[in-house]
Amino acid sequence: MSSKKSDFGVFGLGVMGSSISLNIADKGYELSVYNRADSGEEEVVKNFISANADRPNIKGFTDLKLFIDSMARPRKILIMIKAGPAVDLVLNSLIPMLSEGDIIIDGGNSHYLNTKRRFDLAQSQGIEFIGAGISGGEEGARKGPSIMPGGRKESYAYVSEILEAIAAKDDFGKTCCTYIGPDGSGHFIKMVHNGIEYVEMQLLAELYGLMSKRMTNDEIAAVFESWNKGKLSSYLLEITILILRKKEGSSYLIDMILDKAGNKGTGSWSSKAAFDLGIPNTMMSAAVFARYISSFKEVRENMSKLVRTDSNMEQELNISILEKSYEFARLVNHQQGFKLMQQASESYGWNLDFSEIARIWSNGCIIKSHLMNILYKEFQTKEDLFEMETVNKALVKGESATREILMTALRSRFSLHCFSAAYHYWVDMTTERLPANLIQAQRDFFGAHTYQRIDAPESDFYHTKW
């Protein structure tokens, strides 16, 4: 064990904490790691140090004071524990032991409003606090994640070298870690990342479900593989191909998995934030509700007995139409996600750089894709996907394709939650006059909420005694 003071500390040696610790150590930094030694975790630190005896630059601790004293000042501590009340308990334990200017980084999936509250608490005690979204799962944490740190720019300067050293690299050789903005902005961006991720997963699930009515798992995988060689390439498409081909004996593993999806709440957080900020985020909400519906397995099994219909697909699937519709839906998903971040940036004064956000999402994270490289360049001159000519051309071309697969799904009694949400959002956003005039009249009728007129300035409001 090295006698030098550590450059960095990691609090929590779960799957993510352990992986990111090895990533840091492999970059040559002196590292201290801590894990509690109770409730069945008595041997966690000992086992971790023993398994990594060939890394003398890692020091392990179960005593919090010794852990803190082992680090050079300003101390830099990355908390890698489950988001929620436990983070507050850890902060309450750490802050009294730290010195002014020390830096705490929360690397979990914390809600951005909790991060803002914790940022203010730490600042009041002279401690710096960074809320860092970290994406990439266990493999990303070990080999290079995408990191989204938010807090004071001055405090980020102290930890940037290490965070950027362990992050993934984009196609241009730059690190997939950049300063996002003040207080809770880093965790907000990670939250939206997860919301986009929910939709991307649901879109692939919907395609798989529709295609499986006429195609085998291998045939679907072959189609996805051809898509993954071009502009639709992505990490999620890549792993879906592997999943569809995985066998357990002579059976496909995917056919043995229960159709009941779990969730950890981050998708619904994005939808709630969209409601609070007044941004239509229909695809994320549809993806979340699709997971909720899947969880009612017993109810679905019972209800299915009431409907004895033939849901087989009569017609062949046009793969080219599916491809165009998939591109269409993905573009709408990203438009809604970036629009949500844009509104948050304006509302909270974060001054987010969307080109940089797209760039650090181009590798290391779950939603990494070829599209992110395109958006990285486009956002350098545009503020909205709808302002991007290449995006709009693809959306215009994809509308009829999406309409066609929706009709195919309806005839086959198959639901396409996210494809439908994408289509209706696009249609509404490209429709000059919507029936919202009736809503305005109804509100004025029962609540005297007033309305605006098409033959008067928008600043004028009217009330009618109906």
C-alpha positions as CSV (number, residue, x, y, z in Angstrom):
1,M,0.0,0.0,0.0
2,S,1.3,3.4,-0.9
3,S,2.1,5.8,1.9
4,K,1.3,8.9,-0.3
5,K,-1.9,10.8,0.4
6,S,-4.6,9.8,-2.1
7,D,-5.7,12.0,-5.0
8,F,-9.3,10.8,-4.8
9,G,-11.8,8.9,-2.8
10,V,-14.7,6.6,-3.6
11,F,-17.4,6.1,-1.1
12,G,-19.4,2.9,-1.8
13,L,-18.0,-0.3,-3.4
14,G,-21.1,-1.7,-5.1
15,V,-21.0,-2.7,-8.7
16,M,-20.6,0.8,-10.0
17,G,-18.3,2.0,-7.2
18,S,-16.0,-0.9,-7.6
19,S,-15.8,-0.5,-11.4
20,I,-15.2,3.2,-11.3
21,S,-12.6,2.7,-8.6
22,L,-10.6,0.3,-10.8
23,N,-10.9,2.8,-13.7
24,I,-9.4,5.5,-11.5
25,A,-6.6,3.3,-10.2
26,D,-5.7,2.1,-13.7
27,K,-5.2,5.8,-14.7
28,G,-2.4,6.0,-12.2
29,Y,-4.1,8.0,-9.4
30,E,-3.6,7.3,-5.7
31,L,-7.1,6.2,-4.5
32,S,-8.8,5.6,-1.2
33,V,-12.0,3.5,-1.1
34,Y,-14.5,3.2,1.7
35,N,-17.5,0.9,2.4
36,R,-19.4,0.4,5.6
37,A,-18.6,-2.8,7.5
38,D,-22.0,-3.8,8.8
39,S,-25.3,-5.3,7.6
40,G,-23.7,-8.1,5.6
41,E,-21.0,-5.9,4.1
42,E,-18.3,-6.6,6.6
43,E,-15.9,-8.1,4.1
44,V,-16.5,-5.8,1.1
45,V,-13.4,-3.6,1.5
46,K,-11.2,-6.5,2.5
47,N,-12.3,-8.6,-0.5
48,F,-12.0,-5.7,-2.9
49,I,-8.4,-4.9,-1.8
50,S,-7.5,-8.6,-1.9
51,A,-8.9,-9.1,-5.4
52,N,-6.8,-6.1,-6.5
53,A,-3.6,-6.7,-4.7
54,D,-1.7,-5.9,-7.9
55,R,-2.8,-2.3,-7.5
56,P,-0.8,-0.8,-4.7
57,N,-2.2,2.7,-5.4
58,I,-5.6,1.6,-3.8
59,K,-6.1,1.9,-0.1
60,G,-9.2,0.5,1.6
61,F,-11.1,1.7,4.6
62,T,-14.1,0.9,6.8
63,D,-13.4,3.8,9.2
64,L,-14.7,7.0,7.9
65,K,-12.3,9.3,9.6
66,L,-9.3,7.3,8.4
67,F,-10.7,7.4,4.9
68,I,-11.0,11.1,5.0
69,D,-7.6,11.7,6.6
70,S,-6.0,9.5,3.9
71,M,-6.7,12.1,1.1
72,A,-4.8,15.2,0.1
73,R,-6.6,18.5,0.3
74,P,-8.8,19.7,-1.1
75,R,-10.3,16.2,-0.6
76,K,-12.3,14.9,-3.6
77,I,-14.9,12.2,-2.7
78,L,-17.1,10.5,-5.1
79,I,-20.2,9.0,-3.5
80,M,-21.4,5.9,-5.4
81,I,-24.5,4.7,-3.5
82,K,-28.2,4.2,-4.2
83,A,-30.0,7.5,-4.7
84,G,-32.4,8.6,-2.1
85,P,-32.4,9.3,1.6
86,A,-29.1,7.4,2.0
87,V,-27.3,10.2,0.2
88,D,-28.5,12.7,2.9
89,L,-27.3,10.3,5.7
90,V,-23.9,10.1,4.1
91,L,-23.6,13.8,3.6
92,N,-24.6,14.4,7.3
93,S,-21.8,12.0,8.3
94,L,-19.2,13.4,5.9
95,I,-19.6,17.2,6.1
96,P,-18.6,17.6,9.8
97,M,-15.4,15.7,9.1
98,L,-14.4,17.7,6.0
99,S,-12.5,20.9,5.7
100,E,-13.5,24.1,3.8
101,G,-13.0,23.7,0.1
102,D,-13.3,19.9,0.1
103,I,-15.4,18.5,-2.7
104,I,-18.2,15.9,-2.6
105,I,-19.4,14.4,-5.9
106,D,-22.7,12.5,-5.9
107,G,-22.4,10.0,-8.8
108,G,-25.8,8.4,-8.3
109,N,-29.1,8.9,-10.1
110,S,-30.3,11.6,-7.7
111,H,-33.2,13.8,-8.5
112,Y,-32.0,17.2,-9.6
113,L,-34.1,19.1,-7.0
114,N,-32.5,17.0,-4.3
115,T,-29.1,17.8,-5.8
116,K,-29.9,21.5,-5.7
117,R,-30.9,21.2,-2.0
118,R,-27.7,19.3,-1.2
119,F,-25.6,21.8,-3.1
120,D,-27.0,24.6,-1.0
121,L,-26.5,22.7,2.2
122,A,-22.9,21.9,1.4
123,Q,-22.2,25.5,0.4
124,S,-23.5,26.8,3.7
125,Q,-20.9,24.6,5.4
126,G,-18.0,25.7,3.1
127,I,-18.0,22.4,1.2
128,E,-18.2,22.1,-2.6
129,F,-20.8,19.8,-4.0
130,I,-21.1,18.4,-7.5
131,G,-24.0,16.4,-8.8
132,A,-22.6,14.2,-11.6
133,G,-24.7,12.0,-13.8
134,I,-22.8,8.9,-14.8
135,S,-24.0,6.7,-17.6
136,G,-22.7,3.5,-19.1
137,G,-23.6,0.8,-16.5
138,E,-21.0,-1.5,-15.0
139,E,-19.0,-1.8,-18.3
140,G,-19.0,2.0,-18.8
141,A,-17.9,2.7,-15.3
142,R,-15.0,0.3,-15.7
143,K,-13.9,1.2,-19.3
144,G,-15.1,4.8,-19.7
145,P,-18.5,6.3,-18.9
146,S,-20.2,9.5,-20.0
147,I,-20.1,11.9,-17.1
148,M,-22.3,14.9,-16.7
149,P,-21.1,17.1,-13.7
150,G,-23.0,20.0,-12.4
151,G,-22.1,22.5,-9.7
152,R,-19.8,25.5,-9.4
153,K,-17.4,25.7,-12.3
154,E,-14.6,26.6,-9.9
155,S,-15.0,23.3,-7.9
156,Y,-15.3,21.3,-11.2
157,A,-11.8,22.6,-12.1
158,Y,-10.3,20.7,-9.1
159,V,-11.8,17.3,-10.2
160,S,-11.9,17.7,-14.0
161,E,-8.5,16.0,-14.6
162,I,-9.6,12.8,-12.9
163,L,-13.2,12.7,-14.2
164,E,-12.1,13.4,-17.7
165,A,-9.3,10.8,-17.5
166,I,-11.7,8.0,-16.7
167,A,-14.5,9.1,-19.1
168,A,-15.0,7.6,-22.6
169,K,-13.6,9.2,-25.6
170,D,-15.7,10.4,-28.6
171,D,-14.9,9.9,-32.2
172,F,-12.8,13.0,-32.2
173,G,-10.6,11.9,-29.3
174,K,-12.2,14.3,-26.8
175,T,-13.3,13.1,-23.4
176,C,-17.0,12.4,-22.9
177,C,-17.1,14.5,-19.7
178,T,-17.7,18.2,-19.7
179,Y,-18.9,20.8,-17.2
180,I,-22.7,21.0,-17.6
181,G,-23.8,24.0,-15.5
182,P,-24.8,25.1,-12.0
183,D,-26.3,23.2,-9.0
184,G,-28.6,20.4,-10.2
185,S,-28.1,20.7,-14.0
186,G,-25.8,17.6,-14.3
187,H,-28.4,15.3,-12.7
188,F,-31.2,17.0,-14.7
189,I,-29.3,16.1,-17.9
190,K,-28.7,12.6,-16.7
191,M,-32.4,12.3,-15.9
192,V,-33.4,13.4,-19.5
193,H,-30.7,10.9,-20.8
194,N,-32.6,8.2,-19.0
195,G,-35.9,9.4,-20.3
196,I,-34.6,9.3,-23.9
197,E,-33.2,5.8,-23.0
198,Y,-36.7,4.7,-21.9
199,V,-38.1,5.7,-25.3
200,E,-35.3,4.2,-27.3
201,M,-35.8,0.8,-25.5
202,Q,-39.5,0.9,-26.0
203,L,-39.2,1.7,-29.7
204,L,-37.1,-1.4,-30.2
205,A,-39.4,-3.5,-28.1
206,E,-42.4,-2.3,-30.2
207,L,-40.5,-3.1,-33.4
208,Y,-39.6,-6.5,-32.0
209,G,-43.2,-7.2,-31.0
210,L,-44.6,-6.2,-34.4
211,M,-41.9,-8.0,-36.4
212,S,-42.2,-11.2,-34.4
213,K,-45.7,-11.7,-35.8
214,R,-44.1,-12.6,-39.1
215,M,-40.4,-13.1,-38.5
216,T,-38.1,-15.2,-36.4
217,N,-35.7,-13.9,-33.8
218,D,-32.8,-14.5,-36.1
219,E,-34.6,-12.7,-39.0
220,I,-35.3,-9.7,-36.8
221,A,-31.7,-9.6,-35.6
222,A,-30.5,-9.7,-39.2
223,V,-32.6,-6.6,-40.0
224,F,-31.4,-4.8,-36.9
225,E,-27.8,-5.7,-37.8
226,S,-28.2,-4.1,-41.3
227,W,-29.6,-0.9,-39.7
228,N,-26.8,-0.8,-37.2
229,K,-24.2,-0.5,-40.0
230,G,-25.6,2.9,-41.0
231,K,-27.1,6.1,-39.7
232,L,-29.4,4.2,-37.2
233,S,-26.4,2.6,-35.4
234,S,-26.6,2.8,-31.6
235,Y,-25.5,0.9,-28.5
236,L,-29.1,-0.2,-27.7
237,L,-29.6,-1.5,-31.2
238,E,-26.3,-3.3,-30.9
239,I,-27.2,-5.1,-27.6
240,T,-30.7,-5.9,-28.9
241,I,-29.1,-7.9,-31.8
242,L,-27.1,-9.9,-29.3
243,I,-30.1,-10.4,-27.0
244,L,-32.2,-11.7,-29.9
245,R,-29.6,-14.3,-30.9
246,K,-28.7,-15.5,-27.4
247,K,-29.7,-19.1,-26.8
248,E,-30.1,-21.3,-23.7
249,G,-29.6,-24.8,-25.0
250,S,-31.8,-25.0,-28.1
251,S,-34.2,-22.2,-27.1
252,Y,-33.9,-18.5,-27.5
253,L,-33.4,-16.9,-24.1
254,I,-35.6,-13.9,-25.1
255,D,-38.6,-16.3,-25.4
256,M,-38.1,-17.4,-21.8
257,I,-38.1,-14.0,-20.3
258,L,-41.3,-12.7,-18.5
259,D,-42.9,-9.8,-20.3
260,K,-42.9,-7.6,-17.2
261,A,-40.5,-4.6,-17.3
262,G,-39.1,-2.9,-14.2
263,N,-38.2,0.7,-13.7
264,K,-36.3,2.8,-11.2
265,G,-38.2,6.0,-11.6
266,T,-35.9,8.2,-13.7
267,G,-38.2,8.0,-16.7
268,S,-41.1,9.2,-14.8
269,W,-39.0,12.1,-13.4
270,S,-38.5,13.4,-16.9
271,S,-42.2,13.3,-17.6
272,K,-42.9,15.1,-14.3
273,A,-40.3,17.7,-15.1
274,A,-41.9,18.2,-18.5
275,F,-45.3,18.8,-16.9
276,D,-43.7,21.3,-14.5
277,L,-41.9,23.2,-17.3
278,G,-44.9,23.0,-19.8
279,I,-43.1,21.0,-22.4
280,P,-44.9,18.2,-24.4
281,N,-42.9,15.1,-23.6
282,T,-45.3,12.6,-25.0
283,M,-42.9,9.8,-25.9
284,M,-41.2,9.5,-22.6
285,S,-44.6,9.4,-20.8
286,A,-45.8,6.7,-23.3
287,A,-42.7,4.7,-22.6
288,V,-43.1,4.9,-18.8
289,F,-46.8,4.0,-19.0
290,A,-46.0,1.0,-21.3
291,R,-43.7,-0.4,-18.6
292,Y,-46.4,0.2,-16.0
293,I,-48.9,-1.7,-18.1
294,S,-46.5,-4.6,-18.6
295,S,-46.3,-4.9,-14.8
296,F,-50.0,-5.9,-14.6
297,K,-49.2,-9.4,-15.9
298,E,-51.9,-11.3,-14.0
299,V,-54.6,-8.8,-15.0
300,R,-53.5,-8.9,-18.6
301,E,-53.6,-12.7,-18.7
302,N,-57.2,-12.7,-17.3
303,M,-58.4,-9.9,-19.5
304,S,-56.9,-11.6,-22.6
305,K,-59.5,-14.4,-22.2
306,L,-62.3,-11.9,-22.8
307,V,-61.0,-11.0,-26.3
308,R,-60.8,-14.0,-28.6
309,T,-59.6,-12.4,-31.8
310,D,-57.1,-13.5,-34.4
311,S,-54.2,-11.0,-34.0
312,N,-52.0,-12.6,-36.7
313,M,-50.5,-10.3,-39.3
314,E,-51.8,-11.1,-42.8
315,Q,-49.5,-8.9,-44.8
316,E,-45.7,-9.0,-45.2
317,L,-43.8,-6.3,-43.4
318,N,-42.0,-3.8,-45.5
319,I,-38.6,-3.5,-43.9
320,S,-37.8,-0.2,-45.7
321,I,-41.0,1.3,-44.2
322,L,-40.1,0.1,-40.7
323,E,-36.6,1.6,-41.1
324,K,-38.0,5.0,-42.1
325,S,-40.5,5.0,-39.3
326,Y,-37.9,4.0,-36.7
327,E,-35.7,6.9,-37.8
328,F,-38.7,9.2,-37.6
329,A,-39.6,8.1,-34.1
330,R,-36.1,8.4,-32.8
331,L,-35.8,12.0,-34.2
332,V,-39.0,13.0,-32.4
333,N,-37.8,11.4,-29.2
334,H,-34.5,13.4,-29.3
335,Q,-36.3,16.6,-30.3
336,Q,-38.6,16.2,-27.2
337,G,-35.7,15.4,-24.9
338,F,-33.5,18.3,-26.0
339,K,-36.5,20.7,-26.0
340,L,-37.1,19.7,-22.3
341,M,-33.4,20.5,-21.5
342,Q,-33.6,23.8,-23.4
343,Q,-36.7,24.9,-21.4
344,A,-34.9,23.9,-18.1
345,S,-31.9,25.8,-19.2
346,E,-33.9,28.9,-19.8
347,S,-36.1,28.5,-16.7
348,Y,-33.2,27.9,-14.3
349,G,-30.5,30.1,-16.0
350,W,-28.2,27.2,-16.6
351,N,-26.9,28.3,-20.0
352,L,-26.6,24.7,-21.3
353,D,-24.4,23.8,-24.3
354,F,-26.4,21.3,-26.3
355,S,-23.7,20.6,-28.8
356,E,-21.4,19.5,-25.9
357,I,-24.2,17.5,-24.3
358,A,-24.7,15.6,-27.6
359,R,-21.0,15.1,-27.9
360,I,-20.5,13.5,-24.5
361,W,-23.5,11.3,-25.3
362,S,-21.8,10.0,-28.4
363,N,-19.9,7.4,-26.4
364,G,-19.8,5.8,-23.0
365,C,-23.5,6.1,-22.3
366,I,-26.5,3.9,-22.9
367,I,-28.0,6.2,-25.6
368,K,-24.8,6.6,-27.5
369,S,-25.5,6.6,-31.3
370,H,-24.4,7.9,-34.7
371,L,-27.2,10.4,-34.3
372,M,-25.3,12.1,-31.5
373,N,-22.4,13.0,-33.7
374,I,-24.8,14.6,-36.2
375,L,-26.5,16.6,-33.4
376,Y,-23.1,17.6,-32.0
377,K,-22.4,19.4,-35.3
378,E,-25.9,20.7,-35.9
379,F,-26.3,22.2,-32.4
380,Q,-23.2,24.4,-33.1
381,T,-25.4,26.6,-35.3
382,K,-29.0,25.5,-34.4
383,E,-30.9,25.5,-31.2
384,D,-33.7,23.0,-32.0
385,L,-33.9,19.8,-34.0
386,F,-36.8,21.3,-35.9
387,E,-34.5,24.0,-37.2
388,M,-32.1,21.3,-38.7
389,E,-32.8,20.8,-42.4
390,T,-31.5,17.2,-42.4
391,V,-33.8,16.3,-39.5
392,N,-36.9,17.9,-41.0
393,K,-36.3,16.1,-44.3
394,A,-36.2,12.8,-42.5
395,L,-39.3,13.6,-40.5
396,V,-41.3,14.6,-43.6
397,K,-40.3,11.4,-45.3
398,G,-41.0,9.3,-42.3
399,E,-44.5,10.5,-41.6
400,S,-46.2,8.3,-44.2
401,A,-44.0,5.3,-43.2
402,T,-45.1,5.8,-39.5
403,R,-48.7,6.1,-40.5
404,E,-48.4,2.8,-42.5
405,I,-46.9,0.8,-39.6
406,L,-49.5,2.2,-37.2
407,M,-52.3,1.0,-39.5
408,T,-50.6,-2.4,-39.8
409,A,-50.4,-2.6,-36.0
410,L,-54.1,-1.6,-35.6
411,R,-55.2,-4.3,-38.0
412,S,-53.0,-6.8,-36.2
413,R,-54.3,-5.7,-32.7
414,F,-50.9,-4.6,-31.6
415,S,-50.1,-1.5,-29.6
416,L,-47.3,0.9,-30.6
417,H,-47.2,3.4,-27.7
418,C,-44.1,5.4,-28.7
419,F,-44.5,5.2,-32.4
420,S,-48.1,6.5,-32.0
421,A,-46.9,9.3,-29.6
422,A,-44.2,10.3,-32.1
423,Y,-46.7,10.5,-35.0
424,H,-49.3,12.5,-33.2
425,Y,-46.8,14.9,-31.8
426,W,-45.3,15.5,-35.3
427,V,-48.8,15.9,-36.9
428,D,-49.8,18.4,-34.2
429,M,-46.6,20.4,-34.5
430,T,-47.0,20.7,-38.2
431,T,-50.8,21.6,-38.1
432,E,-51.6,25.3,-38.4
433,R,-55.0,25.1,-36.6
434,L,-55.8,22.7,-33.8
435,P,-59.2,22.2,-32.1
436,A,-57.9,23.9,-28.9
437,N,-60.2,26.8,-29.7
438,L,-63.0,24.6,-28.4
439,I,-61.1,24.0,-25.2
440,Q,-60.7,27.8,-24.7
441,A,-64.4,28.2,-25.2
442,Q,-65.3,25.5,-22.7
443,R,-62.9,27.0,-20.1
444,D,-64.5,30.3,-20.5
445,F,-68.0,28.8,-20.3
446,F,-67.6,27.1,-17.0
447,G,-64.8,29.1,-15.4
448,A,-64.8,32.5,-17.0
449,H,-61.1,31.9,-17.9
450,T,-61.4,34.1,-21.0
451,Y,-60.1,33.4,-24.5
452,Q,-58.2,35.1,-27.3
453,R,-59.5,35.8,-30.8
454,I,-58.1,35.3,-34.3
455,D,-59.3,38.7,-35.3
456,A,-57.7,40.6,-32.4
457,P,-54.2,41.0,-30.9
458,E,-52.9,38.0,-28.8
459,S,-52.6,40.4,-25.9
460,D,-56.4,40.9,-25.8
461,F,-58.6,38.5,-23.8
462,Y,-62.3,38.1,-24.0
463,H,-65.2,36.7,-21.9
464,T,-68.6,35.7,-23.2
465,K,-71.8,35.1,-21.2
466,W,-72.6,31.8,-22.9
